[in-house]
Amino acid sequence: MRAYGFIDAGGPEKLTVLDVPVPEPGPDELRVRVRAAGVNPGDWRLRNGDYGVRGPAALGREVAGTVTALGPGVSGFAVGDEVFGGCPGMVGGWAEQALVTASFTAQRPAGVAPEVAAALPVAAGTAYDALTALDLPAGAVLLVNGAGGGVGIPVVQLARARGIRVVGVAGPGKHDLLAGFGAIPVAYGDGLLDRVRAVAPDGVDAAFDLVGGEALRTVAPLVADRSRLLSVADKPLVRELGGREVERDRSTAVLTELARLVAAGSLDPHVTQVRRLDEAAAALAWVEEGHAVGKVILTP
Ligand SMILES: NC(=O)c1ccc[n+]([C@@H]2O[C@H](COP(=O)([O-])OP(=O)(O)OC[C@H]3O[C@@H](n4cnc5c(N)ncnc54)[C@H](OP(=O)(O)O)[C@@H]3O)[C@@H](O)[C@H]2O)c1
């Protein structure tokens, strides 16, 4: 079958169309005919060789599709079900058929398009888990660093739905979008701390960083209680700063809840590009450049 990934790890020039065998599902796995697959920053890191995965390997860590086979002992799903979920080992989704982890897969409600469902497991799932970890009360102020990207947009919406006030740090081109989702947009760059203090004069109760590096270092002083400083973009630095990573809950229950929120109209992962699988290099280049808006989806 046709897939898209790499043979030797390395830069963007290593991306290529692959001809690989149709995968056989093992325990806790389903095989799906892929209808849509998400693009995430982790995909270019995997291609770079950062996670030690050797090629040939198809990229893609989340998909929506139609079940074509069940692994041994898997229950709760049947061939023909429309599902969405995360791929085992964070690989294999950019393909005609892919494996998903059964315990991190959910039924896709009819009202949730495959292109939307495929955008949920990684980014919206991470957003959901971050809010669970922070457990902020209504009225608290949450700063989201990198608020206009794949994780940022769902975290803004999920936080607003809980009555949390959100300061969204993003490039100026994303400010109208963020304001539309109920965040107070603030531009990054020189003077950021003053701009945040101007819109949140009583301080910030927590921060969720999606950028890392200097951008994380800059906002850390805003959070007095460092157990409320989270990052999924720079784990070593957030630990050094006294903060925490986000522990992921890769479960069917979380995915089911996210799909329910989408169907109810209270969560929109904001898919801004849907591209064909053979355009995967261009799709990944946009995400790798680091300023993508919302989510990018591939269709086989
Ligand atoms: N479980 C996990 O560990 C996990 C899961 C999901 C994601 N992640 C990681 O989390 C990070 C974010 O993922 P994502 O999918 O949201 O990426 P993304 O879609 O690329 O979003 C990142 C956002 O940060 C903004 N940004 C860039 N420089 C900035 C700066 N200096 N200050 C504030 N914002 C800035 C970008 O756009 P603008 O500059 O235009 O505002 C972009 O919207 C990645 O590093 C990813 O690998 C980890």
The ligand as an ORCA input file, in Angstrom:
! r2SCAN-3c Opt
* xyz 0 1
  N       2.226     14.964     24.545
  C       3.144     15.744     24.111
  O       4.239     15.662     24.605
  C       2.826     16.747     23.041
  C       1.588     16.706     22.407
  C       1.284     17.690     21.481
  C       2.227     18.670     21.190
  N       3.444     18.654     21.801
  C       4.439     19.697     21.528
  O       3.849     20.945     21.849
  C       4.319     21.938     20.954
  C       3.137     22.662     20.281
  O       2.437     21.763     19.450
  P       1.368     22.338     18.422
  O       0.819     21.189     17.684
  O       0.452     23.275     19.112
  O       2.360     23.189     17.471
  P       2.010     24.375     16.465
  O       0.693     24.114     15.838
  O       3.215     24.596     15.623
  O       1.792     25.641     17.425
  C       2.827     26.346     18.022
  C       2.407     27.821     18.047
  O       3.378     28.616     18.706
  C       3.399     29.908     18.098
  N       4.681     30.544     18.403
  C       5.874     30.435     17.744
  N       6.823     31.147     18.389
  C       6.233     31.693     19.488
  C       6.683     32.515     20.561
  N       7.944     32.921     20.641
  N       5.797     32.852     21.531
  C       4.512     32.439     21.484
  N       4.017     31.669     20.469
  C       4.869     31.316     19.500
  C       3.163     29.642     16.640
  O       2.528     30.611     15.823
  P       2.663     32.213     15.850
  O       4.130     32.491     16.000
  O       2.127     32.613     14.509
  O       1.821     32.704     16.976
  C       2.232     28.412     16.660
  O       0.856     28.781     16.529
  C       5.260     21.218     19.984
  O       6.589     21.350     20.455
  C       4.809     19.780     20.071
  O       5.837     18.860     19.730
  C       3.742     17.702     22.722
*
